[in-house]
């Protein structure tokens, strides 16, 4: 039986889990757990699939991909991406900008968008020549203008529409509730006037309204683009439209993969007859399914009606299940014979929310066995903490 998540580089063969051409149990034996492994070939393949969809929609020569490095900033991964020459970088802090440059990207490769920037942040950024700066607020426009009148800038806008996997509000940057991100229509005229006061030319309109969306949400995606074009149409100077990221990957069997042809077709429908070029800032889509997190089972025990499977890492190493409700599907490195039974996979942190996956049917599991959590390539190690002083983990890029 083929599992919903299996593909060429991640599959069972004779009961043995293989990832990027390696036996997962061998990886755990050599390097221990908890450890993240990333497939360098998978992330490049994801970039190529996205480029191909854009090309087939007639947007290949007018579009560029900026990898959202907050998803995974592991230096070998960034350096590998730089070597392909296929992507630039979406950064959201001065440290991210400098880290990307340290991994081989030039300032001209980087689009910067962030919120609640301090004067110290802006001063650091103002010294980096060639950086594409997207201002998230009128205050940022004003303070950026004081540091360097006459520059080109982008403006991040907020269309008051949100998008996410299953319309999960925790993953939305915009929507019914007012958010801190970007400039709304009601303030846009003031933002343009402030930019003019400092001789700033608005060359880019940027928007990012949510994360993890799949095919079921593409109707919302269409409406978001339509709404954001209002901002573009208020100006004659816009040369680039940055449509943000948020493209998602399946997390459970019921999730259908994002229909890239339809996604790109929606973009083409809006931009085919416009002169501007397009930027896309994927993070999840490029990195998430490139990674797995290997853990060791240390406890298998029934408590009341629930069988708990305890492992040697908790939510502090990969917060998405606990914070955003995005599950990492667990897969044993060796599929033992026997009937499946319902278990709850729990971590080693003394917090009630430290549950990796509740009530999931799994083949027999034993203490000492290796367990893989898939889809751990984005927003996992990058968001890790040292809570309970259990923040130790390793990372490797498989080539």
C-alpha positions, 0 to 999 in steps of 0.5 A: 500500500502506498501512503499519501505522502510517498514520492520518489525521494520519500518512500517505503521500500520493503518496510524501510523508510528511504529519504533522499536516497538514504535509509532513515534508520542509517541516518539516525544511527550515524548522526543521532536524534533529534536531527533535521535532514534536508534534501537539496535536490527536492528544494531545487525541484520545487523551484523548477516546478514553480518556474515551469508553471509561471513559464507555461502561463506566459509569465516566465520572462516577467517573474522572479522568485524570492525565497522567504528565508525565514522558513529555513535559514540553514546556511548550507541550504541558502548557499546551495540555493545561491549556487543554482542562480534560480532564486533571490531572497525575501528577508525580514530583519537586518540579520537575515539580510546580512546572513543572506549576503554571507551565504553568497547573495548580493544586496540586489538579490534581496527584497526586504519587507518587515514590520515595526522596524526600529531606527536602529534597524533602518540605519543598518539597512540604509548602509546596504546599497542595492537592497530593495526596501518595502515599507510596511507603514507610514512611519517607516516611509517617513523615517526611511526618507529621512535617512536617504531622500530620493531613493526608490521604495516599495510599499506593502499594502493590506487588502483586508482579505486573508488566505490560509490552509483551511482558512486558519486565522492563525496563518493569516496576515490580513482579513476581517480583523485589522492587522499590523501588516501593510497600509490599508486603502484608507491610509494609502493617499497619506503614504504616497504623500509622505513618500513624495515629501522625501522624493521617494519613488514608489517602484513596487507594490507588495502584499502578503496575506497568509500562509499554506493555501492550497487549491481550495483557497484559489478563489480567495487568491484571485480576489486578493490579487484583484483587490491589490491591483487597486493600489497599483492603479493609483500610481504611474511609477510602479514597475514591480508587483510582489504578490508575496508567498503563502503557497502551501503543501499537503499536511494530511491525506485529505489535502490535495496538492496545490494546482500550480497550473491554476495558480499561475493561470490566475496570475496570468489572468491579472497580469498578462496585459500589464507592464509590471514584472512579478515577484513571488516569495515562497517559503513553505512551498519550496522548503517544507517538504524538503525536510524531515525531523528524526526522533527516537521513541523512548516511551510506549505506554497506555494511560487510561484509554490513550496509548502515548508514544513519547519521543526525545524532542518537543514542540520547542524544536518545531512549533507549528503543530502546537502554535498553528495546528499544522501537523507533522505526519509521523512515519516509522523508519522501519515498518514493523509487522502487525496491525495498526493501532491509534496512538498519540505522539508526545514530546519531552517538554513539560507543557500540556501543548507538547503533542506532535500528533494526537490519535493517529493510526500507526503500525506497531511502535517500540521503544528505541525505534526511530520515528520521522516527522515529515514536512519539517523543512520550513518553520521548524528549526528556524523557530526553535527555542531552548525551552526547558533547556532542551533546544539541542538538535543537529541539521544536515543538508543531503546532496 
